[in-house]
């Protein structure tokens, strides 16, 4: 079984590099069409097919990794953060493959592939060992609930990618009016967030390659329902230099970095999620390196990133993008409703004898569902099309990602087992 699990990890790495190569290939497809002196349409057809084939190979490799890990581990690999985020990335690629097969828009690949790469890279941060299922997860509803949630959110993710593409198409960076400048600023904020995601990859994999480690002893005080106070000491391992160290902790061992001998700041005590200090420290590093990278990019290109991307989108009809984004979200919404609410409540009743318990993940799943319900209502009943609809789709996916990642950082609940070691 270990050989099968090792094979699964190797194939997963192959899928990651194929996704990266697919993203680059889509970049050649779009940018090359503007630079080539030959027939641009022929160039797009040729490189579009190559890019789609690479993406499809990545998805096949990813599915192979998923199946072999399932066989080797003895249960569906969606029970912890590494497995779920890996599966979520695979579902995004599946949703993209379906979307591309219908609409044949190459730019969707240019925006979806990097999102997949970032999510796969995020999954790689977590422990990759197969872990035994806790009692609550030893149910066939694990397969039903998690797979439908991930598939529904995957279509919402592709809808987000198309909406972002739509915004870059309709916001003209050459205009100078107050409304135009406001739209330009907000689109550029999205570009900054995208660069911060790249900063995340650089920080995590850069320090991991350097072999950096720091260890803290954290003292945690617990008060039982009977009012009895108890103290336990946990060891918290860092892979990045501690800008924020764990709350109420002392250094046990720490590699040298810029003369640092301790964490610069202490993680706020109200961040009570599983391994919140280490996650928060990673977020801070991502923002710091991302902003530095953004500043370097701006110095080089001497204009907003959105202004550089905008000309690449001129061949696309914004109304088509608007309709594609809406239809993809309309597919994802009922799937998410089934997985995130209906199936989740059935499983909750079987596991804990109640349909609803106000667990943080349950609450944010409901908030996500209500948000997309409002999106569909405003679009169908209030006529919110174009730029308004695109912004709603973009913000909606931010809500999805907070539900997946942010809730685990700040809050503790019944879904905390999906955190890290």
C-alpha positions as CSV (number, residue, x, y, z in Angstrom):
1,X,0.0,0.0,0.0
2,X,2.9,2.4,0.7
3,X,4.1,2.0,-2.9
4,X,0.6,2.9,-4.1
5,X,0.5,6.0,-1.9
6,X,4.0,7.0,-3.0
7,X,2.8,6.6,-6.6
8,X,-0.2,8.7,-5.8
9,X,2.0,11.5,-4.5
10,X,4.3,11.4,-7.5
11,X,1.4,11.5,-10.0
12,X,-0.1,14.4,-8.0
13,X,3.2,16.3,-8.5
14,X,3.0,15.6,-12.2
15,X,-0.5,17.0,-12.3
16,X,0.8,20.2,-10.6
17,X,3.5,20.7,-13.1
18,X,1.1,20.0,-16.0
19,X,-1.3,22.6,-14.6
20,X,1.6,25.1,-14.5
21,X,2.6,24.2,-18.1
22,X,-1.0,24.5,-19.2
23,X,-1.2,28.0,-17.7
24,X,1.9,29.0,-19.6
25,X,0.6,27.4,-22.8
26,X,-2.6,29.4,-22.5
27,X,-0.5,32.5,-22.1
28,X,1.3,31.7,-25.3
29,X,-2.1,31.1,-27.0
30,X,-3.4,34.5,-26.1
31,X,-0.3,36.7,-26.1
32,X,1.3,35.0,-29.1
33,X,-1.7,35.7,-31.2
34,X,-1.0,39.5,-30.8
35,X,2.7,39.1,-31.4
36,X,2.9,36.7,-34.3
37,X,3.2,38.1,-37.8
38,X,1.5,35.0,-39.3
39,X,-2.2,34.1,-39.1
40,X,-3.3,34.9,-35.5
41,X,-6.4,32.6,-35.8
42,X,-4.3,29.6,-36.9
43,X,-2.0,30.3,-33.9
44,X,-4.9,30.4,-31.5
45,X,-6.4,27.2,-32.8
46,X,-3.1,25.4,-32.7
47,X,-2.0,26.5,-29.2
48,X,-5.5,26.4,-27.9
49,X,-5.6,22.7,-28.7
50,X,-2.2,22.1,-27.1
51,X,-3.2,24.0,-24.0
52,X,-6.4,22.1,-23.6
53,X,-4.6,18.8,-24.1
54,X,-2.1,19.7,-21.4
55,X,-4.9,20.7,-19.0
56,X,-6.7,17.4,-19.8
57,X,-3.5,15.4,-19.1
58,X,-3.2,17.3,-15.8
59,X,-6.7,16.4,-14.8
60,X,-6.2,12.7,-15.8
61,X,-3.0,12.6,-13.7
62,X,-4.8,14.3,-10.8
63,X,-7.7,11.7,-11.0
64,X,-5.1,8.9,-11.1
65,X,-3.5,10.3,-7.9
66,X,-7.0,10.6,-6.3
67,X,-8.0,7.0,-7.2
68,X,-4.7,5.4,-6.1
69,X,-4.7,7.3,-2.8
70,X,-8.3,6.1,-2.3
71,X,-7.2,2.5,-2.9
72,X,-4.0,2.8,-0.9
73,X,-5.6,4.6,2.1
74,X,-8.7,2.5,2.2
75,X,-11.2,5.4,2.2
76,X,-12.1,8.4,0.0
77,X,-9.3,11.0,0.3
78,X,-11.3,14.0,1.4
79,X,-11.0,13.8,5.1
80,X,-8.4,16.4,5.9
81,X,-7.3,19.8,4.5
82,X,-4.7,18.4,2.2
83,X,-7.0,15.9,0.7
84,X,-10.0,18.2,0.4
85,X,-8.1,21.1,-1.2
86,X,-6.5,18.6,-3.6
87,X,-9.9,17.2,-4.5
88,X,-11.4,20.7,-4.8
89,X,-8.6,21.7,-7.3
90,X,-9.4,18.5,-9.3
91,X,-13.1,19.5,-9.4
92,X,-12.2,23.0,-10.6
93,X,-10.3,21.4,-13.5
94,X,-13.3,19.2,-14.2
95,X,-15.6,22.2,-14.2
96,X,-13.2,24.0,-16.5
97,X,-12.9,21.1,-18.9
98,X,-16.7,20.9,-19.2
99,X,-17.0,24.7,-19.6
100,X,-14.3,24.9,-22.3
101,X,-15.8,22.0,-24.2
102,X,-19.1,24.0,-24.4
103,X,-17.8,27.5,-25.0
104,X,-14.3,27.2,-26.5
105,X,-13.0,30.3,-24.8
106,X,-9.2,30.1,-24.4
107,X,-9.0,33.0,-22.0
108,X,-11.1,31.1,-19.4
109,X,-8.1,28.6,-19.2
110,X,-5.7,31.5,-18.7
111,X,-7.7,32.5,-15.6
112,X,-8.8,29.1,-14.3
113,X,-5.4,27.3,-14.4
114,X,-3.5,29.7,-12.1
115,X,-6.4,29.4,-9.6
116,X,-6.0,25.6,-9.7
117,X,-2.2,25.9,-9.3
118,X,-2.6,28.1,-6.2
119,X,-5.1,25.7,-4.6
120,X,-2.9,22.7,-5.3
121,X,0.1,24.5,-3.9
122,X,-2.0,25.4,-0.8
123,X,-2.9,21.8,-0.3
124,X,0.8,20.8,-0.4
125,X,1.4,22.9,2.7
126,X,-0.5,20.4,4.8
127,X,0.6,17.0,6.1
128,X,0.2,14.4,3.3
129,X,0.1,11.3,5.4
130,X,-3.1,9.2,5.2
131,X,-4.8,9.6,8.5
132,X,-7.4,7.2,10.0
133,X,-11.0,8.4,9.9
134,X,-12.4,9.7,13.1
135,X,-15.8,8.1,14.1
136,X,-17.8,11.0,12.7
137,X,-16.3,10.5,9.3
138,X,-16.8,6.8,9.1
139,X,-20.0,7.1,7.1
140,X,-21.0,6.8,3.4
141,X,-22.2,10.4,3.7
142,X,-18.6,11.5,3.7
143,X,-18.4,10.6,0.0
144,X,-21.8,12.2,-0.8
145,X,-21.5,15.4,1.2
146,X,-17.8,16.3,0.4
147,X,-17.9,15.5,-3.3
148,X,-21.0,17.5,-4.0
149,X,-19.8,20.4,-2.0
150,X,-16.5,20.4,-3.8
151,X,-18.1,20.1,-7.2
152,X,-20.6,22.8,-6.5
153,X,-17.9,25.2,-5.3
154,X,-15.7,24.2,-8.3
155,X,-18.4,25.6,-10.7
156,X,-18.6,28.7,-8.6
157,X,-14.9,29.0,-8.9
158,X,-14.9,28.8,-12.7
159,X,-17.8,31.3,-12.7
160,X,-15.6,33.6,-10.6
161,X,-12.7,33.2,-13.2
162,X,-15.0,34.2,-16.0
163,X,-16.4,37.1,-14.0
164,X,-12.9,38.4,-13.4
165,X,-12.1,38.1,-17.1
166,X,-15.3,40.0,-17.8
167,X,-14.3,42.8,-15.5
168,X,-10.9,43.1,-17.1
169,X,-12.7,43.2,-20.5
170,X,-15.3,46.0,-19.6
171,X,-13.1,48.2,-17.4
172,X,-11.2,50.4,-19.8
173,X,-8.0,51.8,-18.2
174,X,-7.8,54.5,-20.7
175,X,-10.9,56.3,-19.4
176,X,-10.4,59.2,-16.9
177,X,-13.8,59.8,-15.4
178,X,-14.5,59.4,-11.7
179,X,-16.6,56.2,-12.2
180,X,-14.0,54.7,-14.5
181,X,-11.2,55.4,-12.1
182,X,-13.2,53.8,-9.2
183,X,-13.7,50.6,-11.3
184,X,-10.0,50.6,-12.3
185,X,-8.9,50.9,-8.7
186,X,-11.1,47.9,-7.6
187,X,-10.0,45.8,-10.5
188,X,-6.4,46.5,-9.6
189,X,-7.1,45.5,-6.0
190,X,-8.1,42.1,-7.4
191,X,-4.8,42.0,-9.3
192,X,-3.0,42.8,-6.0
193,X,-4.7,39.9,-4.3
194,X,-3.7,37.6,-7.2
195,X,0.0,38.7,-6.8
196,X,-0.3,38.0,-3.1
197,X,-1.3,34.5,-3.9
198,X,1.9,34.2,-6.0
199,X,3.7,35.7,-2.9
200,X,2.2,32.8,-0.9
201,X,3.8,30.3,-3.3
202,X,7.1,32.0,-3.2
203,X,7.2,32.3,0.6
204,X,6.0,28.7,1.4
205,X,8.1,26.9,-1.2
206,X,11.1,29.3,-0.9
207,X,11.6,28.7,2.9
208,X,10.7,25.0,2.5
209,X,13.5,24.6,-0.1
210,X,15.8,26.5,2.3
211,X,14.9,24.0,5.1
212,X,13.9,26.7,7.6
213,X,12.4,25.5,10.9
214,X,11.4,27.1,14.2
215,X,9.7,25.4,17.1
216,X,7.7,27.0,20.0
217,X,6.3,25.6,23.2
218,X,2.8,27.0,23.7
219,X,1.0,26.9,27.0
220,X,-2.8,26.5,26.6
221,X,-5.2,27.0,29.5
222,X,-8.5,25.2,29.4
223,X,-11.5,25.6,31.7
224,X,-14.0,22.7,31.9
225,X,-17.7,23.1,32.2
226,X,-17.3,22.4,35.9
227,X,-15.0,25.4,36.2
228,X,-11.8,23.3,36.6
229,X,-8.7,24.9,35.1
230,X,-6.1,22.8,33.4
231,X,-2.9,23.6,31.5
232,X,-1.2,21.7,28.7
233,X,1.9,22.5,26.6
234,X,1.9,21.9,22.9
235,X,4.8,22.0,20.4
236,X,4.2,24.3,17.4
237,X,6.5,23.9,14.4
238,X,7.0,26.7,11.9
239,X,8.4,26.4,8.3
240,X,8.6,30.2,7.9
241,X,10.3,32.8,10.1
242,X,7.9,33.8,12.9
243,X,6.7,37.3,12.3
244,X,3.8,36.2,14.5
245,X,4.6,33.5,17.0
246,X,2.0,31.4,18.9
247,X,0.0,33.1,21.7
248,X,1.6,32.6,25.1
249,X,4.6,30.7,23.8
250,X,8.4,30.4,24.2
251,X,11.1,29.6,21.6
252,X,12.3,26.0,21.8
253,X,14.5,26.0,18.7
254,X,14.8,28.5,15.8
255,X,16.9,28.8,12.7
256,X,18.6,32.1,12.1
257,X,17.0,34.6,9.7
258,X,17.9,38.3,9.6
259,X,19.1,38.1,13.2
260,X,15.7,37.0,14.5
261,X,15.9,35.2,17.8
262,X,12.1,35.2,18.6
263,X,8.8,36.0,17.0
264,X,8.4,39.7,16.3
265,X,4.8,39.8,17.4
266,X,2.3,37.5,19.1
267,X,-0.7,36.0,17.4
268,X,-3.9,37.5,18.8
269,X,-5.5,35.3,21.5
270,X,-8.9,35.3,19.7
271,X,-7.5,33.3,16.8
272,X,-8.5,29.9,18.1
273,X,-8.6,27.8,14.9
274,X,-6.5,24.7,14.6
275,X,-2.9,25.8,14.2
276,X,-4.1,29.4,13.7
277,X,-0.7,31.0,14.6
278,X,1.2,29.2,11.9
279,X,-1.6,29.9,9.3
280,X,-1.7,33.6,10.3
281,X,2.1,33.8,10.0
282,X,1.9,32.3,6.5
283,X,-0.8,34.8,5.5
284,X,1.4,37.7,6.8
285,X,4.4,36.5,4.9
286,X,2.3,36.0,1.7
287,X,1.0,39.6,1.9
288,X,4.5,41.0,2.6
289,X,6.2,39.2,-0.3
290,X,3.1,39.7,-2.5
291,X,3.2,43.5,-2.0
292,X,7.0,43.6,-2.7
293,X,6.5,41.5,-5.8
294,X,3.6,43.8,-6.9
295,X,5.8,46.9,-6.4
296,X,8.5,45.3,-8.5
297,X,6.0,44.4,-11.3
298,X,4.6,48.0,-11.3
299,X,8.1,49.4,-11.5
300,X,8.9,47.2,-14.5
301,X,5.6,47.6,-16.5
302,X,5.0,51.2,-15.3
303,X,1.2,50.9,-15.4
304,X,-1.5,48.9,-13.5
305,X,-1.5,45.2,-14.1
306,X,-5.1,45.4,-15.2
307,X,-4.1,47.9,-17.9
308,X,-1.6,45.3,-19.3
309,X,-4.2,42.5,-19.3
310,X,-7.1,44.5,-20.7
311,X,-5.9,44.6,-24.4
312,X,-5.7,40.8,-24.4
313,X,-9.4,40.6,-23.8
314,X,-10.6,42.8,-26.6
315,X,-11.5,40.0,-28.8
316,X,-14.2,38.7,-26.4
317,X,-17.8,39.8,-26.2
318,X,-18.5,41.0,-22.6
319,X,-22.1,40.0,-22.9
320,X,-21.0,36.4,-23.8
321,X,-18.7,36.4,-20.7
322,X,-21.6,37.7,-18.6
323,X,-23.9,34.9,-19.8
324,X,-21.2,32.2,-19.4
325,X,-20.4,33.3,-15.8
326,X,-24.1,33.2,-14.9
327,X,-24.8,29.8,-16.4
328,X,-21.8,28.2,-14.7
329,X,-22.9,29.6,-11.3
330,X,-26.4,28.5,-12.1
331,X,-25.0,24.9,-12.4
332,X,-22.9,25.2,-9.2
333,X,-25.7,26.7,-7.1
334,X,-28.0,23.6,-6.9
335,X,-25.1,21.2,-6.5
336,X,-23.8,23.3,-3.6
337,X,-27.3,23.5,-2.1
338,X,-27.5,19.7,-2.1
339,X,-24.0,19.1,-0.8
340,X,-23.5,22.0,1.5
341,X,-27.0,22.1,3.1
342,X,-29.2,19.2,2.4
343,X,-26.7,16.3,2.5
344,X,-24.8,18.1,5.3
345,X,-27.9,18.3,7.5
346,X,-28.8,14.6,6.9
347,X,-25.2,13.6,7.8
348,X,-25.3,15.9,10.9
349,X,-28.5,14.2,12.1
350,X,-27.0,10.8,11.7
351,X,-23.7,11.7,13.3
352,X,-24.9,14.1,16.1
353,X,-28.7,13.6,16.3
354,X,-29.4,17.1,15.1
355,X,-29.8,18.8,11.7
356,X,-28.3,22.1,12.7
357,X,-25.8,23.1,15.4
358,X,-24.5,26.6,14.5
359,X,-21.0,25.2,13.9
360,X,-18.9,27.9,12.3
361,X,-18.6,26.0,9.0
362,X,-22.3,25.3,9.0
363,X,-23.0,29.0,9.5
364,X,-20.6,30.1,6.7
365,X,-22.0,27.5,4.4
366,X,-25.4,29.0,5.0
367,X,-24.0,32.5,4.4
368,X,-22.5,31.3,1.1
369,X,-25.8,29.8,0.0
370,X,-27.7,32.9,0.9
371,X,-25.2,35.1,-0.9
372,X,-25.6,33.1,-4.2
373,X,-29.3,33.0,-3.7
374,X,-29.2,36.8,-3.6
375,X,-27.0,36.9,-6.7
376,X,-29.4,34.8,-8.7
377,X,-32.4,36.9,-7.4
378,X,-30.7,40.2,-8.3
379,X,-29.8,39.0,-11.7
380,X,-33.2,37.4,-12.6
381,X,-35.6,39.8,-10.9
382,X,-33.6,43.1,-10.7
383,X,-31.8,42.9,-14.0
384,X,-28.3,43.1,-12.5
385,X,-26.2,42.2,-15.6
386,X,-22.8,43.3,-16.8
387,X,-20.4,44.9,-14.3
388,X,-22.7,44.5,-11.3
389,X,-23.2,40.8,-11.9
390,X,-19.5,40.3,-12.4
391,X,-18.6,42.0,-9.1
392,X,-21.2,39.8,-7.3
393,X,-19.7,36.7,-8.7
394,X,-16.2,37.8,-7.7
395,X,-17.2,38.7,-4.1
396,X,-19.2,35.4,-3.9
397,X,-16.0,33.4,-4.5
398,X,-14.2,35.3,-1.8
399,X,-17.0,34.3,0.6
400,X,-16.5,30.6,-0.6
401,X,-12.7,30.8,0.1
402,X,-13.3,32.3,3.5
403,X,-15.6,29.5,4.3
404,X,-13.0,27.0,3.2
405,X,-9.9,28.6,4.7
406,X,-10.6,31.6,6.9
407,X,-13.1,29.9,9.2
408,X,-10.4,27.4,10.2
409,X,-8.1,30.2,11.0
410,X,-10.3,32.1,13.4
411,X,-12.8,29.7,14.9
412,X,-12.9,26.2,16.3
413,X,-15.8,23.8,15.5
414,X,-16.8,20.3,14.6
415,X,-15.0,20.7,11.3
416,X,-11.6,21.5,12.9
417,X,-10.4,17.9,12.2
418,X,-10.0,19.1,8.7
419,X,-7.2,21.4,9.7
420,X,-3.6,20.2,10.1
421,X,-1.6,17.8,12.3
